[in-house]
Structure formats: structure tokens, C-alpha cells
Amino acid sequence: MKYNRMPIEIESPEEYGYEKIKYNLSESSITDQSLASLGLQVPDLKLLYNEHQGGTALRKLIVQGSEGLSYKDVLVTTGAAGALFIIASSQLSVNDHLVVVRPNYATNLETPRALGCEISFIDLAFESGFQLDLSAVKAALKPNTKIVSITTPHNPTGTGMSLETLSALVALTKEKGILLLVDETYADISYEGRLPIAASLGDHVISVSSLSKSYGIPGIRLGWLINRSPSLQEIFLAAKEQISISGSVVDEWIAEQVLSRKEEILSATIREMKDRREIVAAWIEKDDLLEWVRPDGGIVCFPRIKNGFEPVGGLEAFYHRLLHRYGTYVGPGHWFELPDTFFRLGYGWPTIEELEGGLQAISQALRDTSA
């Protein structure tokens, strides 16, 4: 494998230094939680190797209430990133072809690149509301296509997918004998109702998610993949065992406590994120230099500087000014292989005051005429 560091990681706020940022609107999760904020105190756990697939109780919680899925269909992984690595490294080679939506979470692109497989991109367009074109997916398929990879709700735009579109994609990939990978990391924060776990729709479908984004606990590195095929699960488990054998007892204990209160936690989070989305909507409506596609879920959106306007000094100068003069950090378009007229804005991580301060700073930096 040929690894290259991803711009989104090189330029991440934790690498740049949180202490240097006043208004951090670059994060893709809700506010980071602590053991105290979750009301947890870790007991005297025995620090052994636990079940290689992940604890049975935890796996049951992950699929609780999902028709057609069993805890046996779940593999607990080191975050969603660990799940995506296991899937790509076990299923793709230089002889295989991947169809993947873009823009996307960088790991969905870079791990297949590191493996050297052939890739066709389905580029989502602002003008079509970042919606997936099924005919474009069908046209991109080849005899050696192994995986079609999508995200819903989408990162970085927050746009959703209808059940009709998802079902059509499930049927298409089933007919062609292709795996369908659905990154559902933001699915638990869906404003118009959550889609079913995609893996429940077919044994060739793989769902991936984690506790990092919707629950604000990326520090425990707890994710999972779900798939109903025993033969595929055997391969995925073999990969995990060669990477880490099992997961962390401490991480899994925390995850159990959180998921046992899932409805309570999510109902409060969704209410707050809806309010925050309205704050961003009001700002966009007021600022005549910006436009967006209103997100259906998650806690990120992907505004665009309107065509025909260029900030003083150009885009590079704008982002430098935004950070160094106004103390505000966002995720520029190149993190997602798009022009820097786009930027990902995370509205779930900062305080309300910081969110409002950062939005005002973006508008000021766009209009700042000083060098």
C-alpha cells in the first residue's frame, strides 16, 4: 500500500492547535463529551482480551430495533475509519474497480487509492442539491466493479437520500453482484426521519457507523460495520484480528452505557441541532455572498461563495485572513477535492456563542478589503 497523508488530517484543528482558534467551525461532530458530562464513572474493569467481534451486549444495542438484523451481523471496530479500512483492504486490489461518490470523507477515497484499485467518481453537484444520480452510477459500473460506496446523510454537505433511491441502489448492486458500502456515520441525526440501517436491505450491503460524530465521543475510537453475509463477516473478523485482535474493554464499556440511553441522548441532540441549523440558515439568507444546500441530517453543511465574487487577495488570502485576523477555522473545499469556493462548516461542535461569532467572522472576512 502507498500511503499519503490527507489534507483534512494535515490541516485538522488538533494538528494546527486548538488553542490558536477562537471560533472552530471546522469540526464534524457535536461537542466533545466527557465522562462527567455523560454521567459515567469507569468501574474496575478487567483489562482482558474481549470478544473479537465486540461484546455481545454492545452488538445487540447497535442493532436494537432494526428488523432483519442480529448482533451476529455486527463487527465492532476502531471507529468508522477502522471499519472502512477493513472493508477496503479485504475487498479491493489493483485488479478491482470502485465507484465512489465525491465529495466524501477522505478515508473513503484515500484507502482505495493506497491499495491501487481503479476508481470512478460520481461527482455530486451543488446545482442538483448534491443528490445522487442513479443513472451515473449505472453508467460507471464495469465488469470488475467490486464496491459502490456512498454516504448518507452525506459528508460534507449534510444532504440525505430517499428510501426509494437507496432501495434502487440496493437492487442495482444486487443484480450486478456488487457490494454496496453505505457510510451511515450521521444517520442518527436525521431531521426528517432515519432511514433503516442499509445492511438490513440485502446481504451484499455493508453499513458503517460510529459514536464519534452524532454522540461526540471520538476519543474512545468506537465504530462498527454491519453485514448479513457470514462469509464476508468471517473475512472482516480475520482482518480485525490481524490488526488488533479485539477492541478496548474500556471503550466498549463506555459505548454500552451510551447506547443503552440512545433515545434519550439523541432526542435532545436532534432538537439542539435543528435549532443550530436554523441559526446557519438565517445567516446564509442574510449574506448575499454565500449560498448552500440545506442539510437534511448530520451537523455539517457545505456553503459556497457565489460565482462572480472573489475576496480581496483571492481565496488563499481569504482563508488566511479568516483564521489569523478573525480566529475562525472552517474546512476549505480542497479537503474534499473541490475548489476552495466551498467550505465545510460544522455547526454542532462550538458553543452557540462561538457559532454565531464564527459566522459573523466569515461574513466580515469575505468583505475585508485590507491586505
C-alpha positions in Angstrom: 0.0 0.0 0.0 1.2 3.5 -0.8 0.1 5.9 2.0 -0.2 9.6 1.6 -1.3 12.0 4.4 -4.7 13.5 3.7 -5.0 17.4 3.7 -8.0 17.1 6.0 -5.7 15.4 8.6 -2.6 17.5 8.0 -4.7 20.7 8.4 -7.0 19.4 11.1 -7.6 21.7 14.2 -5.9 19.2 16.5 -2.8 19.3 14.4 -2.9 23.1 14.0 -3.6 23.6 17.7 -7.0 24.2 19.3 -5.6 27.0 21.4 -4.9 29.0 18.3 -8.5 29.0 17.2 -11.2 31.3 18.6 -14.2 30.1 16.6 -13.7 26.5 15.5 -16.3 25.7 12.8 -14.2 23.0 11.1 -15.3 20.1 13.3 -17.6 17.4 12.0 -19.1 16.2 15.3 -21.2 17.5 18.1 -19.4 19.0 21.1 -16.9 16.6 22.6 -18.3 14.9 25.6 -16.5 13.9 28.8 -17.1 11.0 31.2 -18.7 13.6 33.6 -21.0 15.1 31.0 -22.2 11.6 30.2 -22.6 10.8 33.9 -20.2 8.0 33.8 -17.5 6.7 36.1 -15.5 3.8 34.8 -15.6 0.8 37.2 -12.8 -1.6 38.0 -12.9 -3.4 34.7 -10.8 -6.5 34.0 -8.4 -5.5 31.1 -8.5 -8.7 29.2 -9.0 -9.6 25.5 -12.7 -9.3 25.0 -14.9 -11.0 22.3 -13.1 -10.5 19.0 -16.3 -9.4 17.2 -17.1 -7.0 20.1 -19.0 -7.6 23.3 -22.4 -9.4 22.7 -24.3 -6.8 24.8 -22.8 -3.9 22.8 -23.5 -5.6 19.4 -27.2 -6.2 20.5 -27.5 -2.5 21.3 -26.1 -1.4 17.9 -28.9 -3.3 16.0 -31.6 -3.0 18.6 -35.0 -2.3 16.9 -33.6 -2.9 13.4 -35.7 -5.5 11.6 -33.8 -8.3 10.0 -30.5 -7.8 11.8 -28.9 -9.8 14.5 -26.0 -9.0 16.8 -24.1 -11.6 14.8 -24.2 -9.3 11.8 -22.1 -6.6 13.7 -18.3 -6.3 13.9 -17.1 -3.6 16.4 -14.1 -1.7 15.0 -11.7 1.1 15.9 -14.0 3.9 14.8 -15.7 4.1 11.4 -12.2 4.7 9.9 -11.2 1.2 11.2 -14.3 -0.3 9.6 -13.6 1.4 6.2 -10.0 0.2 6.3 -11.1 -3.4 7.0 -13.6 -3.3 4.1 -11.3 -1.7 1.6 -8.2 -3.7 2.4 -10.0 -7.0 2.4 -12.2 -6.4 -0.7 -10.2 -4.2 -3.1 -7.0 -4.9 -5.0 -5.2 -3.5 -8.1 -7.5 -5.7 -10.2 -10.7 -4.3 -8.8 -12.8 -1.2 -9.6 -14.6 1.1 -7.1 -17.4 3.5 -7.7 -17.5 6.2 -5.0 -19.3 9.5 -4.5 -17.3 12.7 -4.3 -17.0 14.9 -2.3 -16.6 12.4 0.5 -15.0 11.7 3.8 -11.3 11.4 2.8 -10.8 7.8 4.0 -13.5 6.6 1.6 -11.2 7.8 -1.2 -7.6 7.6 0.1 -7.6 4.0 1.4 -8.7 2.6 -2.0 -6.1 4.8 -3.7 -3.4 3.4 -1.4 -4.5 0.0 -2.4 -4.0 0.9 -6.1 -7.5 -0.1 -7.3 -9.2 1.6 -10.2 -11.7 4.3 -9.1 -14.6 6.0 -10.8 -16.0 9.1 -9.1 -19.7 10.1 -9.0 -19.3 13.8 -8.5 -22.3 15.4 -6.7 -23.2 18.8 -7.9 -24.4 21.9 -6.0 -26.9 22.6 -8.8 -28.7 19.3 -8.3 -28.7 19.6 -4.5 -25.8 17.2 -4.1 -28.2 14.3 -4.9 -27.0 11.0 -6.3 -27.8 10.3 -10.0 -28.5 6.6 -10.2 -28.0 6.7 -14.0 -24.5 8.0 -13.4 -23.8 5.1 -11.0 -25.1 2.6 -13.5 -23.0 4.0 -16.3 -19.9 3.9 -14.2 -20.1 0.1 -13.5 -17.6 -2.2 -15.1 -17.2 -6.0 -15.2 -14.6 -5.7 -12.4 -16.5 -3.3 -10.1 -16.3 -4.7 -6.6 -17.9 -2.0 -4.5 -20.2 1.0 -4.9 -19.5 3.4 -2.0 -21.9 6.1 -0.8 -22.6 8.2 2.4 -26.0 9.2 3.8 -26.6 11.7 5.3 -23.7 12.9 3.2 -20.4 14.3 4.5 -19.6 17.2 3.9 -23.0 18.5 2.6 -25.4 17.0 5.2 -27.8 16.1 2.3 -29.9 13.0 2.7 -31.1 10.2 0.4 -34.6 8.9 0.0 -35.6 5.4 0.8 -36.6 5.0 -2.8 -33.2 5.9 -4.1 -31.4 3.8 -1.6 -33.6 0.8 -2.4 -33.0 1.3 -6.1 -29.2 1.3 -5.5 -29.5 -1.9 -3.3 -31.4 -3.6 -6.2 -28.9 -2.4 -8.8 -25.9 -3.6 -6.9 -27.6 -6.9 -6.1 -28.4 -7.5 -9.7 -24.8 -6.8 -10.7 -23.2 -8.9 -7.9 -21.5 -5.8 -6.4 -21.1 -4.9 -2.8 -22.8 -1.7 -1.6 -21.0 0.2 1.1 -23.1 2.8 3.0 -21.3 5.1 5.4 -24.1 6.0 7.9 -22.0 7.9 10.3 -24.5 10.8 10.6 -27.7 8.6 10.3 -28.7 9.0 13.9 -29.1 12.8 13.4 -31.6 12.8 10.6 -34.1 15.7 10.7 -36.8 14.1 8.6 -36.7 10.6 10.0 -33.9 8.0 9.9 -33.6 5.5 7.0 -33.4 1.8 8.0 -29.9 0.5 8.5 -28.9 -0.1 4.9 -27.4 -3.6 5.8 -30.9 -4.7 6.6 -31.9 -4.4 2.9 -29.5 -7.0 1.5 -26.7 -9.4 2.4 -24.4 -7.6 -0.1 -24.9 -4.3 1.7 -22.4 -3.1 4.3 -23.3 -0.4 6.8 -20.6 1.6 8.6 -21.1 4.0 11.6 -19.5 5.1 14.9 -20.1 7.0 18.1 -17.7 9.8 17.1 -19.9 12.3 15.2 -23.5 12.0 16.5 -22.6 11.3 20.1 -19.5 13.5 20.5 -17.1 10.8 21.7 -14.4 10.3 19.0 -11.8 9.8 21.8 -13.0 6.3 22.5 -12.5 5.2 18.9 -15.6 3.0 18.7 -17.3 2.2 15.4 -18.8 -0.8 13.6 -19.7 -2.4 10.4 -22.9 -4.4 9.8 -23.4 -7.1 7.2 -25.6 -10.1 6.9 -23.3 -12.4 5.0 -21.5 -14.9 7.3 -18.7 -15.4 4.7 -18.0 -11.7 4.5 -18.1 -11.3 8.2 -15.6 -14.1 8.6 -13.2 -12.2 6.3 -13.8 -8.9 8.1 -13.2 -10.6 11.5 -10.0 -12.1 10.2 -8.8 -8.6 9.2 -9.7 -7.2 12.6 -7.9 -10.0 14.4 -4.7 -9.3 12.4 -4.9 -5.6 13.1 -5.9 -5.5 16.8 -7.3 -8.9 17.8 -10.1 -7.3 19.8 -11.2 -3.9 20.8 -10.7 -1.9 24.0 -12.6 -3.1 27.1 -12.8 0.5 28.4 -14.1 1.9 25.0 -16.7 -0.8 24.7 -17.9 -0.3 28.3 -18.4 3.4 27.6 -20.2 2.6 24.3 -22.6 0.2 26.0 -23.6 2.9 28.6 -24.2 5.5 25.9 -26.2 3.2 23.6 -28.3 2.0 26.4 -29.5 5.6 26.7 -29.6 6.2 22.9 -33.1 7.6 22.5 -32.7 9.9 25.5 -29.4 11.2 24.2 -30.4 11.5 20.5 -33.7 13.2 21.1 -32.0 16.1 23.0 -29.2 16.3 20.4 -31.6 16.4 17.4 -33.6 19.2 19.0 -30.5 21.3 19.6 -29.0 20.6 16.1 -32.3 21.7 14.4 -32.0 25.0 16.3 -28.4 25.4 15.3 -29.2 24.6 11.7 -31.7 27.4 11.8 -29.0 29.8 13.0 -26.9 28.9 10.0 -29.9 29.2 7.7 -30.7 32.7 8.9 -27.1 33.7 8.4 -26.9 32.3 4.8 -30.2 34.0 3.9 -28.8 37.3 5.2 -25.4 37.1 3.5 -25.7 37.8 -0.3 -22.2 36.4 -1.0 -23.0 32.9 0.1 -25.3 30.0 -0.9 -25.9 26.5 0.4 -27.9 23.3 0.1 -29.9 23.0 3.3 -28.7 19.8 5.2 -31.2 17.0 6.0 -29.1 15.4 8.7 -25.8 15.4 10.5 -24.1 18.6 11.8 -22.2 19.8 8.8 -23.1 21.8 5.7 -21.1 22.9 2.6 -21.7 26.6 1.7 -20.3 28.1 -1.4 -19.1 31.6 -2.2 -21.3 32.8 -5.0 -19.9 32.7 -8.6 -18.5 36.1 -9.7 -17.3 37.2 -6.3 -13.6 36.9 -5.3 -12.4 38.0 -1.9 -9.6 40.6 -1.8 -6.3 38.8 -2.5 -8.1 35.7 -3.7 -9.3 32.6 -1.8 -6.0 31.7 -0.1 -5.8 35.2 1.3 -9.4 34.9 2.5 -8.8 31.7 4.5 -5.6 33.2 5.9 -7.4 36.3 6.9 -10.3 34.3 8.3 -8.0 32.3 10.6 -5.3 34.8 11.5 -7.3 38.0 11.7 -10.7 36.7 12.8 -9.6 33.5 14.6 -12.1 31.3 12.7 -11.4 27.9 11.2 -13.5 26.1 8.6 -12.8 23.2 6.3 -11.8 24.5 2.8 -13.0 22.8 -0.3 -9.7 21.2 -1.1 -10.2 18.9 1.9 -12.8 17.3 -0.3 -11.1 17.6 -3.7 -13.3 20.6 -4.6 -12.5 24.3 -5.2 -12.0 26.5 -2.1 -15.1 28.5 -3.1 -16.7 25.7 -1.0 -16.1 25.2 2.7 -17.4 22.7 5.2 -19.0 24.3 8.2 -19.6 22.3 11.4 -22.4 23.8 13.5 -22.6 21.1 16.1 -19.2 21.4 17.9 -18.8 25.0 19.0 -21.0 26.8 21.7 -23.9 28.8 20.3 -21.9 32.0 21.0 -18.9 30.6 19.2 -21.0 29.5 16.2 -22.6 32.9 15.9 -19.2 34.6 16.3 -17.7 32.4 13.7 -20.5 33.0 11.2 -20.2 36.8 11.6 -16.4 36.5 11.2 -16.8 34.6 7.8 -19.0 37.4 6.5 -16.5 40.1 7.7 -13.5 38.3 6.3 -15.2 37.9 2.9 -15.7 41.7 2.8 -12.4 42.7 4.4 -10.6 44.9 1.9 -7.3 45.3 3.8 -4.2 43.4 2.7 
